[in-house]
Amino acid sequence: MGVSLERIEKNRINGHKGGRPKGSKAAKTLEKEKTLEAFKQRVFRASSRLFTSQFQSAIGVTFVYRIDRLGKNKEIEKHILVEDPKEIETALNQIEAGENGGDNGYYYISVKEPDVRASSVLLDRAYGKPTESIEHSGRDGRPMIIKLD
């Protein structure tokens, strides 16, 4: 599919006019800038939630699970994530008091380890990225010799 003669003529006429005015932007560039600005605004509006999420990843996350014993002989164990604050409080109290367990089920705590990358990103944002040194040496650790001709 080639360029139409009509398009070629428009380009020729535009070329005689001097092309796009200096400092003006192409429609495609303007559209990209508009899209980028909309994206930035969306991120800005969600920045508190995004920060909290990344912060949680950086320090690790703790979950409380309840084990329900099911079946005639309570032989089936079902792991259920506890989300109700009152039940979480009950679970922690039972665990602390040593009353966890019994025929009906019990609670346990699971931890997702901290994400070191999330910590690094947060620290870099807050304090700036640390400077990195690069050591240059020649063969066998000897000084490099640079000859300029």
GUKEVO-381550 format. One record per atom (N, C-alpha, C): residue in one letter; atom name; residue number from 1; y, x, z. Coordinates in nm, 4 decimals, always signed. Each point is the difference from the previous one (the first is absolute). Layout:
<rs>
[r A; CA; NUM; [Y; X; Z]]
...
</rs>
This chain:
<rs>
[r M; N; 1; [-0.1171; +0.0849; +0.0000]]
[r M; CA; 1; [+0.1171; -0.0849; +0.0000]]
[r M; C; 1; [+0.1229; +0.0891; +0.0000]]
[r G; N; 2; [+0.0748; -0.0032; -0.1051]]
[r G; CA; 2; [+0.1173; +0.0858; -0.0135]]
[r G; C; 2; [+0.1264; -0.0685; +0.0474]]
[r V; N; 3; [+0.1107; +0.0717; -0.0116]]
[r V; CA; 3; [+0.1301; -0.0525; +0.0393]]
[r V; C; 3; [+0.0540; -0.0816; -0.1168]]
[r S; N; 4; [+0.0544; -0.1168; +0.0298]]
[r S; CA; 4; [+0.0498; -0.0872; -0.1063]]
[r S; C; 4; [+0.1276; +0.0577; -0.0603]]
[r L; N; 5; [+0.0269; -0.0363; -0.1226]]
[r L; CA; 5; [+0.1223; +0.0448; -0.0684]]
[r L; C; 5; [+0.1240; -0.0511; +0.0728]]
[r E; N; 6; [-0.0100; -0.1204; +0.0550]]
[r E; CA; 6; [+0.1121; -0.0578; +0.0745]]
[r E; C; 6; [+0.0341; +0.0867; +0.1209]]
[r R; N; 7; [-0.1037; +0.0462; +0.0697]]
[r R; CA; 7; [+0.0204; +0.0840; +0.1185]]
[r R; C; 7; [+0.0608; +0.1343; -0.0405]]
[r I; N; 8; [-0.0478; +0.0549; -0.1078]]
[r I; CA; 8; [+0.0537; +0.1285; -0.0486]]
[r I; C; 8; [+0.1487; -0.0147; -0.0328]]
[r E; N; 9; [+0.0366; -0.1118; -0.0631]]
[r E; CA; 9; [+0.1406; -0.0228; -0.0355]]
[r E; C; 9; [+0.0864; -0.0146; +0.1254]]
[r K; N; 10; [-0.0511; -0.0729; +0.1003]]
[r K; CA; 10; [+0.0750; -0.0152; +0.1250]]
[r K; C; 10; [+0.0202; +0.1353; +0.0672]]
[r N; N; 11; [-0.1037; +0.0823; +0.0010]]
[r N; CA; 11; [+0.0112; +0.1341; +0.0584]]
[r N; C; 11; [+0.1041; +0.0834; -0.0752]]
[r R; N; 12; [+0.0030; -0.0097; -0.1337]]
[r R; CA; 12; [+0.0948; +0.0762; -0.0814]]
[r R; C; 12; [+0.1434; -0.0432; +0.0305]]
[r I; N; 13; [+0.0206; -0.1321; +0.0076]]
[r I; CA; 13; [+0.1345; -0.0523; +0.0302]]
[r I; C; 13; [+0.0425; +0.0421; +0.1403]]
[r N; N; 14; [-0.0907; -0.0111; +0.0947]]
[r N; CA; 14; [+0.0299; +0.0398; +0.1378]]
[r N; C; 14; [+0.0330; +0.1492; +0.0068]]
[r G; N; 15; [-0.0696; +0.0803; -0.0796]]
[r G; CA; 15; [+0.0264; +0.1435; -0.0034]]
[r G; C; 15; [+0.1405; +0.0295; -0.0476]]
[r H; N; 16; [+0.0498; -0.0770; -0.0954]]
[r H; CA; 16; [+0.1371; +0.0180; -0.0494]]
[r H; C; 16; [+0.1022; -0.0394; +0.1059]]
[r K; N; 17; [-0.0376; -0.0910; +0.0877]]
[r K; CA; 17; [+0.0906; -0.0418; +0.1065]]
[r K; C; 17; [+0.0012; +0.1018; +0.1139]]
[r G; N; 18; [-0.0896; +0.0968; -0.0056]]
[r G; CA; 18; [-0.0053; +0.1013; +0.1045]]
[r G; C; 18; [-0.1108; -0.0245; +0.1006]]
[r G; N; 19; [-0.0843; -0.0981; -0.0215]]
[r G; CA; 19; [-0.1111; -0.0256; +0.0909]]
[r G; C; 19; [+0.0452; -0.0706; +0.1267]]
[r R; N; 20; [-0.0826; +0.0073; +0.0989]]
[r R; CA; 20; [+0.0296; -0.0640; +0.1280]]
[r R; C; 20; [+0.1172; +0.0729; +0.0652]]
[r P; N; 21; [+0.0918; -0.0742; +0.0597]]
[r P; CA; 21; [+0.1146; +0.0643; +0.0649]]
[r P; C; 21; [-0.0445; +0.0981; +0.1082]]
[r K; N; 22; [+0.0730; +0.1085; +0.0127]]
[r K; CA; 22; [-0.0328; +0.1028; +0.0980]]
[r K; C; 22; [+0.0022; -0.0613; +0.1405]]
[r G; N; 23; [-0.1036; +0.0333; +0.0784]]
[r G; CA; 23; [-0.0090; -0.0503; +0.1362]]
[r G; C; 23; [-0.0704; -0.1339; +0.0118]]
[r S; N; 24; [-0.0215; -0.0699; -0.1109]]
[r S; CA; 24; [-0.0708; -0.1276; +0.0075]]
[r S; C; 24; [-0.1500; +0.0261; +0.0016]]
[r K; N; 25; [-0.0748; -0.0956; +0.0515]]
[r K; CA; 25; [-0.1439; +0.0164; +0.0132]]
[r K; C; 25; [-0.0726; -0.0962; -0.0924]]
[r A; N; 26; [-0.1172; +0.0431; -0.0439]]
[r A; CA; 26; [-0.0838; -0.0836; -0.0849]]
[r A; C; 26; [-0.0505; -0.1202; +0.0808]]
[r A; N; 27; [-0.0292; -0.1073; -0.0699]]
[r A; CA; 27; [-0.0486; -0.1220; +0.0659]]
[r A; C; 27; [-0.1263; +0.0285; +0.0803]]
[r K; N; 28; [-0.0878; +0.0849; -0.0522]]
[r K; CA; 28; [-0.1239; +0.0334; +0.0686]]
[r K; C; 28; [+0.0291; +0.0733; +0.1322]]
[r T; N; 29; [+0.0973; +0.0895; -0.0021]]
[r T; CA; 29; [+0.0398; +0.0731; +0.1204]]
[r T; C; 29; [+0.0576; -0.0955; +0.1029]]
[r L; N; 30; [+0.0851; -0.0919; -0.0445]]
[r L; CA; 30; [+0.0589; -0.0985; +0.0908]]
[r L; C; 30; [-0.1080; -0.0871; +0.0639]]
[r E; N; 31; [-0.1003; -0.0370; -0.0767]]
[r E; CA; 31; [-0.1099; -0.0820; +0.0517]]
[r E; C; 31; [-0.0803; +0.0784; +0.1038]]
[r K; N; 32; [-0.0262; +0.1284; -0.0277]]
[r K; CA; 32; [-0.0723; +0.0836; +0.0963]]
[r K; C; 32; [+0.0792; +0.0119; +0.1298]]
[r E; N; 33; [+0.1299; +0.0213; -0.0100]]
[r E; CA; 33; [+0.0841; +0.0134; +0.1191]]
[r E; C; 33; [+0.0011; -0.1302; +0.0810]]
[r K; N; 34; [+0.0046; -0.1120; -0.0690]]
[r K; CA; 34; [-0.0005; -0.1302; +0.0660]]
[r K; C; 34; [-0.1323; -0.0216; +0.0743]]
[r T; N; 35; [-0.1107; +0.0352; -0.0647]]
[r T; CA; 35; [-0.1321; -0.0134; +0.0611]]
[r T; C; 35; [-0.0135; +0.0926; +0.1207]]
[r L; N; 36; [+0.0469; +0.1236; -0.0127]]
[r L; CA; 36; [-0.0060; +0.0958; +0.1101]]
[r L; C; 36; [+0.0825; -0.0490; +0.1190]]
[r E; N; 37; [+0.1182; -0.0538; -0.0271]]
[r E; CA; 37; [+0.0855; -0.0510; +0.1078]]
[r E; C; 37; [-0.0668; -0.1176; +0.0706]]
[r A; N; 38; [-0.0636; -0.0887; -0.0760]]
[r A; CA; 38; [-0.0704; -0.1141; +0.0597]]
[r A; C; 38; [-0.1150; +0.0492; +0.0882]]
[r F; N; 39; [-0.0710; +0.1030; -0.0470]]
[r F; CA; 39; [-0.1098; +0.0578; +0.0779]]
[r F; C; 39; [+0.0527; +0.0616; +0.1298]]
[r K; N; 40; [+0.1091; +0.0752; -0.0090]]
[r K; CA; 40; [+0.0590; +0.0628; +0.1188]]
[r K; C; 40; [+0.0427; -0.1058; +0.1016]]
[r Q; N; 41; [+0.0597; -0.1085; -0.0471]]
[r Q; CA; 41; [+0.0430; -0.1071; +0.0893]]
[r Q; C; 41; [-0.1195; -0.0658; +0.0694]]
[r R; N; 42; [-0.1086; -0.0175; -0.0747]]
[r R; CA; 42; [-0.1203; -0.0596; +0.0580]]
[r R; C; 42; [-0.0581; +0.0910; +0.1082]]
[r V; N; 43; [-0.0051; +0.1303; -0.0276]]
[r V; CA; 43; [-0.0486; +0.0963; +0.0992]]
[r V; C; 43; [+0.0928; +0.0005; +0.1205]]
[r F; N; 44; [+0.1314; -0.0042; -0.0239]]
[r F; CA; 44; [+0.0973; +0.0001; +0.1089]]
[r F; C; 44; [-0.0202; -0.1205; +0.0919]]
[r R; N; 45; [-0.0219; -0.1180; -0.0589]]
[r R; CA; 45; [-0.0193; -0.1209; +0.0805]]
[r R; C; 45; [-0.1270; +0.0088; +0.0853]]
[r A; N; 46; [-0.1006; +0.0720; -0.0487]]
[r A; CA; 46; [-0.1269; +0.0119; +0.0723]]
[r A; C; 46; [-0.0099; +0.1322; +0.0764]]
[r S; N; 47; [+0.1090; +0.0755; +0.0090]]
[r S; CA; 47; [-0.0072; +0.1351; +0.0567]]
[r S; C; 47; [-0.0491; +0.0012; +0.1443]]
[r S; N; 48; [+0.0379; -0.0970; +0.0798]]
[r S; CA; 48; [-0.0452; -0.0026; +0.1385]]
[r S; C; 48; [-0.1515; -0.0170; +0.0077]]
[r R; N; 49; [-0.0539; -0.0932; -0.0772]]
[r R; CA; 49; [-0.1452; -0.0202; -0.0003]]
[r R; C; 49; [-0.0720; +0.1210; -0.0576]]
[r L; N; 50; [+0.0556; +0.0609; -0.1056]]
[r L; CA; 50; [-0.0616; +0.1182; -0.0598]]
[r L; C; 50; [-0.0015; +0.1159; +0.0990]]
[r F; N; 51; [+0.1125; +0.0187; +0.0707]]
[r F; CA; 51; [+0.0054; +0.1072; +0.0985]]
[r F; C; 51; [-0.1022; -0.0238; +0.1108]]
[r T; N; 52; [-0.0063; -0.1237; +0.0501]]
[r T; CA; 52; [-0.0946; -0.0317; +0.1066]]
[r T; C; 52; [-0.1433; +0.0262; -0.0448]]
[r S; N; 53; [-0.0319; -0.0389; -0.1217]]
[r S; CA; 53; [-0.1333; +0.0210; -0.0542]]
[r S; C; 53; [-0.0318; +0.1491; -0.0090]]
[r Q; N; 54; [+0.0935; +0.0780; -0.0518]]
[r Q; CA; 54; [-0.0227; +0.1440; -0.0134]]
[r Q; C; 54; [-0.0065; +0.0654; +0.1384]]
[r F; N; 55; [+0.0830; -0.0475; +0.0920]]
[r F; CA; 55; [-0.0004; +0.0527; +0.1360]]
[r F; C; 55; [-0.1354; -0.0263; +0.0655]]
[r Q; N; 56; [-0.0528; -0.1206; -0.0180]]
[r Q; CA; 56; [-0.1314; -0.0323; +0.0554]]
[r Q; C; 56; [-0.1076; +0.0906; -0.0580]]
[r S; N; 57; [+0.0069; +0.0264; -0.1298]]
[r S; CA; 57; [-0.0962; +0.0915; -0.0626]]
[r S; C; 57; [+0.0125; +0.1392; +0.0592]]
[r A; N; 58; [+0.1230; +0.0416; +0.0279]]
[r A; CA; 58; [+0.0242; +0.1346; +0.0513]]
[r A; C; 58; [-0.0546; +0.0176; +0.1416]]
[r I; N; 59; [+0.0077; -0.1044; +0.0833]]
[r I; CA; 59; [-0.0445; +0.0146; +0.1385]]
[r I; C; 59; [-0.1411; -0.0528; +0.0229]]
[r G; N; 60; [-0.0549; -0.0681; -0.0988]]
[r G; CA; 60; [-0.1341; -0.0563; +0.0148]]
[r G; C; 60; [+0.0085; -0.1452; +0.0413]]
[r V; N; 61; [-0.1061; -0.0716; -0.0222]]
[r V; CA; 61; [-0.0029; -0.1427; +0.0277]]
[r V; C; 61; [-0.1226; -0.0302; +0.0865]]
[r T; N; 62; [+0.0163; -0.0901; +0.0954]]
[r T; CA; 62; [-0.1097; -0.0380; +0.0890]]
[r T; C; 62; [-0.0361; -0.1464; -0.0235]]
[r F; N; 63; [-0.1282; -0.0269; -0.0064]]
[r F; CA; 63; [-0.0491; -0.1358; -0.0207]]
[r F; C; 63; [-0.0933; -0.0378; +0.1146]]
[r V; N; 64; [+0.0017; -0.1252; +0.0374]]
[r V; CA; 64; [-0.0944; -0.0521; +0.0994]]
[r V; C; 64; [-0.0953; -0.0932; -0.0740]]
[r Y; N; 65; [-0.1295; +0.0246; +0.0205]]
[r Y; CA; 65; [-0.1031; -0.0844; -0.0609]]
[r Y; C; 65; [-0.0789; -0.0704; +0.1088]]
[r R; N; 66; [-0.0479; -0.1176; -0.0348]]
[r R; CA; 66; [-0.0883; -0.0754; +0.0875]]
[r R; C; 66; [-0.1356; -0.0061; -0.0685]]
[r I; N; 67; [-0.1045; +0.0223; +0.0767]]
[r I; CA; 67; [-0.1350; -0.0146; -0.0530]]
[r I; C; 67; [-0.0526; -0.1344; +0.0485]]
[r D; N; 68; [-0.0284; -0.0870; -0.0922]]
[r D; CA; 68; [-0.0622; -0.1282; +0.0332]]
[r D; C; 68; [-0.1489; +0.0133; -0.0259]]
[r R; N; 69; [-0.0790; -0.0400; +0.0967]]
[r R; CA; 69; [-0.1463; +0.0009; -0.0157]]
[r R; C; 69; [-0.0419; -0.1395; -0.0415]]
[r L; N; 70; [-0.0703; -0.0058; -0.1116]]
[r L; CA; 70; [-0.0389; -0.1287; -0.0569]]
[r L; C; 70; [-0.1519; -0.0080; -0.0146]]
[r G; N; 71; [-0.0475; -0.1167; -0.0338]]
[r G; CA; 71; [-0.1433; -0.0207; -0.0212]]
[r G; C; 71; [-0.0669; -0.0518; +0.1263]]
[r K; N; 72; [-0.1255; -0.0429; -0.0146]]
[r K; CA; 72; [-0.0747; -0.0557; +0.1135]]
[r K; C; 72; [-0.0108; +0.1014; +0.1141]]
[r N; N; 73; [-0.0312; +0.1226; -0.0355]]
[r N; CA; 73; [-0.0191; +0.1039; +0.1018]]
[r N; C; 73; [+0.1198; +0.0955; +0.0080]]
[r K; N; 74; [+0.1117; -0.0428; -0.0572]]
[r K; CA; 74; [+0.1231; +0.0813; -0.0014]]
[r K; C; 74; [-0.0252; +0.1372; -0.0647]]
[r E; N; 75; [-0.0865; +0.0010; -0.1023]]
[r E; CA; 75; [-0.0382; +0.1247; -0.0653]]
[r E; C; 75; [+0.0973; +0.0432; -0.1102]]
[r I; N; 76; [+0.0872; -0.0903; -0.0406]]
[r I; CA; 76; [+0.0956; +0.0302; -0.1070]]
[r I; C; 76; [+0.1358; +0.0307; +0.0624]]
[r E; N; 77; [+0.0568; +0.1161; -0.0365]]
[r E; CA; 77; [+0.1325; +0.0363; +0.0510]]
[r E; C; 77; [+0.1009; -0.0088; -0.1144]]
[r K; N; 78; [+0.1087; -0.0701; +0.0259]]
[r K; CA; 78; [+0.1053; -0.0157; -0.1005]]
[r K; C; 78; [+0.1283; +0.0642; +0.0548]]
[r H; N; 79; [+0.0573; +0.0945; -0.0761]]
[r H; CA; 79; [+0.1226; +0.0693; +0.0398]]
[r H; C; 79; [+0.1206; -0.0803; -0.0484]]
[r I; N; 80; [+0.0875; -0.0386; +0.0931]]
[r I; CA; 80; [+0.1158; -0.0826; -0.0342]]
[r I; C; 80; [+0.1269; +0.0691; +0.0484]]
[r L; N; 81; [+0.0942; +0.0212; -0.0915]]
[r L; CA; 81; [+0.1281; +0.0602; +0.0345]]
[r L; C; 81; [+0.0799; -0.0995; +0.0836]]
[r V; N; 82; [+0.0454; +0.0439; +0.1169]]
[r V; CA; 82; [+0.0765; -0.0866; +0.0901]]
[r V; C; 82; [+0.1477; +0.0145; -0.0330]]
[r E; N; 83; [+0.0651; -0.1119; -0.0315]]
[r E; CA; 83; [+0.1413; +0.0020; -0.0354]]
[r E; C; 83; [+0.0870; -0.0776; +0.0985]]
[r D; N; 84; [-0.0612; -0.0814; +0.0831]]
[r D; CA; 84; [+0.0730; -0.0805; +0.0968]]
[r D; C; 84; [+0.0422; +0.0878; +0.1187]]
[r P; N; 85; [+0.1308; +0.0104; +0.0283]]
[r P; CA; 85; [+0.0473; +0.0864; +0.1094]]
[r P; C; 85; [-0.0628; -0.0331; +0.1356]]
[r K; N; 86; [-0.0216; -0.1270; +0.0281]]
[r K; CA; 86; [-0.0609; -0.0398; +0.1283]]
[r K; C; 86; [-0.1437; +0.0522; +0.0094]]
[r E; N; 87; [-0.0741; -0.0108; -0.1106]]
[r E; CA; 87; [-0.1386; +0.0483; +0.0010]]
[r E; C; 87; [-0.0047; +0.1526; +0.0086]]
[r I; N; 88; [+0.0963; +0.0670; -0.0635]]
[r I; CA; 88; [+0.0077; +0.1465; +0.0106]]
[r I; C; 88; [+0.0232; +0.0395; +0.1460]]
[r E; N; 89; [+0.0885; -0.0722; +0.0671]]
[r E; CA; 89; [+0.0257; +0.0266; +0.1413]]
[r E; C; 89; [-0.1269; -0.0213; +0.0828]]
[r T; N; 90; [-0.0713; -0.1078; -0.0274]]
[r T; CA; 90; [-0.1258; -0.0279; +0.0699]]
[r T; C; 90; [-0.0994; +0.1134; -0.0231]]
[r A; N; 91; [-0.0118; +0.0446; -0.1244]]
[r A; CA; 91; [-0.0942; +0.1067; -0.0340]]
[r A; C; 91; [+0.0336; +0.1285; +0.0744]]
[r L; N; 92; [+0.1284; +0.0371; -0.0003]]
[r L; CA; 92; [+0.0414; +0.1231; +0.0678]]
[r L; C; 92; [-0.0254; -0.0092; +0.1501]]
[r N; N; 93; [+0.0267; -0.1166; +0.0580]]
[r N; CA; 93; [-0.0254; -0.0195; +0.1434]]
[r N; C; 93; [-0.1491; +0.0109; +0.0312]]
[r Q; N; 94; [-0.0842; -0.0589; -0.0842]]
[r Q; CA; 94; [-0.1451; +0.0059; +0.0220]]
[r Q; C; 94; [-0.0511; +0.1429; -0.0137]]
[r I; N; 95; [+0.0497; +0.0703; -0.1012]]
[r I; CA; 95; [-0.0429; +0.1394; -0.0211]]
[r I; C; 95; [+0.0406; +0.0848; +0.1204]]
[r E; N; 96; [+0.1252; -0.0161; +0.0447]]
[r E; CA; 96; [+0.0512; +0.0782; +0.1125]]
[r E; C; 96; [-0.0769; -0.0311; +0.1293]]
[r A; N; 97; [-0.0359; -0.1262; +0.0196]]
[r A; CA; 97; [-0.0689; -0.0410; +0.1230]]
[r A; C; 97; [-0.1494; +0.0288; -0.0052]]
[r G; N; 98; [-0.0496; +0.0451; -0.1140]]
[r G; CA; 98; [-0.1431; +0.0272; -0.0133]]
[r G; C; 98; [-0.0828; -0.1256; -0.0129]]
[r E; N; 99; [+0.0633; -0.1093; -0.0364]]
[r E; CA; 99; [-0.0689; -0.1287; -0.0127]]
[r E; C; 99; [-0.0308; -0.0334; -0.1453]]
[r N; N; 100; [+0.0077; +0.0975; -0.0845]]
[r N; CA; 100; [-0.0207; -0.0220; -0.1432]]
[r N; C; 100; [-0.1494; -0.0099; -0.0287]]
[r G; N; 101; [-0.0392; -0.0997; -0.0728]]
[r G; CA; 101; [-0.1399; -0.0139; -0.0373]]
[r G; C; 101; [-0.0536; -0.1351; +0.0396]]
[r G; N; 102; [-0.1294; -0.0090; +0.0085]]
[r G; CA; 102; [-0.0624; -0.1269; +0.0364]]
[r G; C; 102; [-0.0755; -0.0569; -0.1179]]
[r D; N; 103; [-0.0565; -0.1175; +0.0216]]
[r D; CA; 103; [-0.0837; -0.0619; -0.1029]]
[r D; C; 103; [+0.0792; -0.0492; -0.1205]]
[r N; N; 104; [+0.1229; -0.0440; +0.0242]]
[r N; CA; 104; [+0.0758; -0.0612; -0.1086]]
[r N; C; 104; [+0.0632; +0.1022; -0.0943]]
[r G; N; 105; [+0.0335; +0.1163; +0.0491]]
[r G; CA; 105; [+0.0622; +0.0999; -0.0851]]
[r G; C; 105; [+0.0840; +0.0957; +0.0817]]
[r Y; N; 106; [+0.0708; +0.0861; -0.0681]]
[r Y; CA; 106; [+0.0839; +0.0968; +0.0674]]
[r Y; C; 106; [+0.1102; +0.0457; -0.0946]]
[r Y; N; 107; [+0.0935; +0.0799; +0.0535]]
[r Y; CA; 107; [+0.1122; +0.0514; -0.0776]]
[r Y; C; 107; [-0.0126; +0.1505; -0.0152]]
[r Y; N; 108; [+0.0583; +0.0525; -0.1068]]
[r Y; CA; 108; [+0.0140; +0.1443; -0.0131]]
[r Y; C; 108; [+0.1276; +0.0301; -0.0759]]
[r I; N; 109; [+0.0471; +0.1231; +0.0134]]
[r I; CA; 109; [+0.1250; +0.0424; -0.0636]]
[r I; C; 109; [-0.0328; +0.1028; -0.1065]]
[r S; N; 110; [+0.0606; -0.0168; -0.1148]]
[r S; CA; 110; [-0.0162; +0.0929; -0.1113]]
[r S; C; 110; [+0.1366; +0.0563; -0.0354]]
[r V; N; 111; [+0.0035; +0.1260; -0.0377]]
[r V; CA; 111; [+0.1269; +0.0657; -0.0312]]
[r V; C; 111; [-0.0060; +0.0588; -0.1403]]
[r K; N; 112; [+0.1041; -0.0235; -0.0751]]
[r K; CA; 112; [+0.0153; +0.0659; -0.1297]]
[r K; C; 112; [+0.0842; +0.1238; +0.0255]]
[r E; N; 113; [-0.0527; +0.1152; -0.0373]]
[r E; CA; 113; [+0.0693; +0.1252; +0.0289]]
[r E; C; 113; [+0.1345; +0.0057; -0.0708]]
[r P; N; 114; [+0.0938; +0.0733; +0.0598]]
[r P; CA; 114; [+0.1320; +0.0149; -0.0627]]
[r P; C; 114; [-0.0109; +0.0653; -0.1380]]
[r D; N; 115; [+0.0899; -0.0370; -0.0884]]
[r D; CA; 115; [+0.0078; +0.0570; -0.1339]]
[r D; C; 115; [+0.1058; +0.1101; +0.0026]]
[r V; N; 116; [-0.0440; +0.1240; -0.0131]]
[r V; CA; 116; [+0.0912; +0.1145; +0.0084]]
[r V; C; 116; [+0.1046; -0.0048; -0.1111]]
[r R; N; 117; [-0.0376; -0.0464; -0.1167]]
[r R; CA; 117; [+0.0975; -0.0078; -0.1109]]
[r R; C; 117; [+0.1136; -0.0953; +0.0344]]
[r A; N; 118; [-0.0334; -0.1142; +0.0627]]
[r A; CA; 118; [+0.1046; -0.0954; +0.0386]]
[r A; C; 118; [+0.0929; +0.0637; +0.1025]]
[r S; N; 119; [-0.0560; +0.0761; +0.0941]]
[r S; CA; 119; [+0.0832; +0.0703; +0.0991]]
[r S; C; 119; [+0.0937; +0.0978; -0.0690]]
[r S; N; 120; [-0.0538; +0.0769; -0.0944]]
[r S; CA; 120; [+0.0817; +0.0994; -0.0713]]
[r S; C; 120; [+0.1142; -0.0656; -0.0756]]
[r V; N; 121; [-0.0286; -0.1103; -0.0662]]
[r V; CA; 121; [+0.1038; -0.0702; -0.0762]]
[r V; C; 121; [+0.1105; -0.0487; +0.0932]]
[r L; N; 122; [-0.0386; -0.0601; +0.1123]]
[r L; CA; 122; [+0.1002; -0.0494; +0.0946]]
[r L; C; 122; [+0.0839; +0.1137; +0.0563]]
[r L; N; 123; [-0.0636; +0.1090; +0.0385]]
[r L; CA; 123; [+0.0737; +0.1142; +0.0543]]
[r L; C; 123; [+0.0911; +0.0625; -0.1055]]
[r D; N; 124; [-0.0490; +0.0096; -0.1239]]
[r D; CA; 124; [+0.0829; +0.0541; -0.1086]]
[r D; C; 124; [+0.1222; -0.0876; -0.0235]]
[r R; N; 125; [-0.0173; -0.1318; +0.0078]]
[r R; CA; 125; [+0.1125; -0.0913; -0.0197]]
[r R; C; 125; [+0.1017; +0.0128; +0.1138]]
[r A; N; 126; [-0.0505; +0.0160; +0.1223]]
[r A; CA; 126; [+0.0885; +0.0046; +0.1160]]
[r A; C; 126; [+0.0692; +0.1350; +0.0156]]
[r Y; N; 127; [-0.0718; +0.1094; -0.0206]]
[r Y; CA; 127; [+0.0545; +0.1324; +0.0283]]
[r Y; C; 127; [+0.0202; +0.0865; -0.1238]]
[r G; N; 128; [-0.0415; -0.0477; -0.1142]]
[r G; CA; 128; [+0.0079; +0.0799; -0.1214]]
[r G; C; 128; [-0.1277; +0.0808; -0.0157]]
[r K; N; 129; [-0.0336; +0.0271; -0.1235]]
[r K; CA; 129; [-0.1222; +0.0749; -0.0279]]
[r K; C; 129; [+0.0169; +0.1437; +0.0463]]
[r P; N; 130; [-0.0982; +0.0552; +0.0713]]
[r P; CA; 130; [+0.0131; +0.1384; +0.0455]]
[r P; C; 130; [+0.0009; +0.0974; -0.1182]]
[r T; N; 131; [+0.0698; +0.1099; +0.0193]]
[r T; CA; 131; [+0.0033; +0.1010; -0.1061]]
[r T; C; 131; [-0.1367; +0.0663; -0.0084]]
[r E; N; 132; [-0.0366; +0.0350; -0.1200]]
[r E; CA; 132; [-0.1282; +0.0654; -0.0226]]
[r E; C; 132; [+0.0263; +0.1391; -0.0543]]
[r S; N; 133; [-0.0688; +0.0972; +0.0532]]
[r S; CA; 133; [+0.0170; +0.1363; -0.0509]]
[r S; C; 133; [-0.1130; +0.0310; -0.0965]]
[r I; N; 134; [+0.0338; +0.0778; -0.0989]]
[r I; CA; 134; [-0.0985; +0.0411; -0.0999]]
[r I; C; 134; [+0.0004; +0.1524; -0.0028]]
[r E; N; 135; [-0.1171; +0.0566; +0.0197]]
[r E; CA; 135; [-0.0097; +0.1451; -0.0006]]
[r E; C; 135; [-0.0450; +0.0458; -0.1382]]
[r H; N; 136; [+0.0727; +0.0978; -0.0519]]
[r H; CA; 136; [-0.0343; +0.0569; -0.1300]]
[r H; C; 136; [-0.0465; +0.1426; +0.0227]]
[r S; N; 137; [-0.1102; +0.0353; -0.0586]]
[r S; CA; 137; [-0.0456; +0.1382; +0.0094]]
[r S; C; 137; [-0.0769; +0.0346; -0.1259]]
[r G; N; 138; [-0.0088; +0.1273; -0.0219]]
[r G; CA; 138; [-0.0737; +0.0487; -0.1164]]
[r G; C; 138; [-0.1478; +0.0114; +0.0312]]
[r R; N; 139; [-0.0689; +0.0744; -0.0842]]
[r R; CA; 139; [-0.1424; +0.0191; +0.0147]]
[r R; C; 139; [-0.0311; +0.0672; +0.1331]]
[r D; N; 140; [-0.1018; -0.0464; +0.0684]]
[r D; CA; 140; [-0.0443; +0.0535; +0.1286]]
[r D; C; 140; [+0.1082; -0.0037; +0.1066]]
[r G; N; 141; [+0.0927; -0.0953; -0.0081]]
[r G; CA; 141; [+0.1035; -0.0151; +0.1022]]
[r G; C; 141; [+0.1147; +0.0986; -0.0116]]
[r R; N; 142; [-0.0019; +0.0814; -0.1040]]
[r R; CA; 142; [+0.1085; +0.0967; -0.0187]]
[r R; C; 142; [+0.1250; -0.0717; -0.0498]]
[r P; N; 143; [+0.1159; +0.0638; +0.0174]]
[r P; CA; 143; [+0.1247; -0.0611; -0.0518]]
[r P; C; 143; [-0.0066; -0.0167; -0.1512]]
[r M; N; 144; [+0.0664; -0.1052; -0.0498]]
[r M; CA; 144; [+0.0048; -0.0229; -0.1439]]
[r M; C; 144; [+0.1063; +0.0901; -0.0615]]
[r I; N; 145; [-0.0299; +0.0537; -0.1137]]
[r I; CA; 145; [+0.0962; +0.0842; -0.0722]]
[r I; C; 145; [+0.0395; -0.0767; -0.1252]]
[r I; N; 146; [+0.1297; -0.0211; -0.0111]]
[r I; CA; 146; [+0.0512; -0.0744; -0.1157]]
[r I; C; 146; [+0.0830; +0.0961; -0.0825]]
[r K; N; 147; [-0.0359; +0.0132; -0.1271]]
[r K; CA; 147; [+0.0739; +0.0885; -0.0920]]
[r K; C; 147; [+0.0787; -0.0870; -0.0968]]
[r L; N; 148; [+0.1257; +0.0293; -0.0118]]
[r L; CA; 148; [+0.0858; -0.0690; -0.0938]]
[r L; C; 148; [+0.0377; +0.0971; -0.1110]]
[r D; N; 149; [-0.0191; -0.0403; -0.1205]]
[r D; CA; 149; [+0.0345; +0.0871; -0.1124]]
[r D; C; 149; [+0.1303; -0.0406; -0.0633]]
</rs>
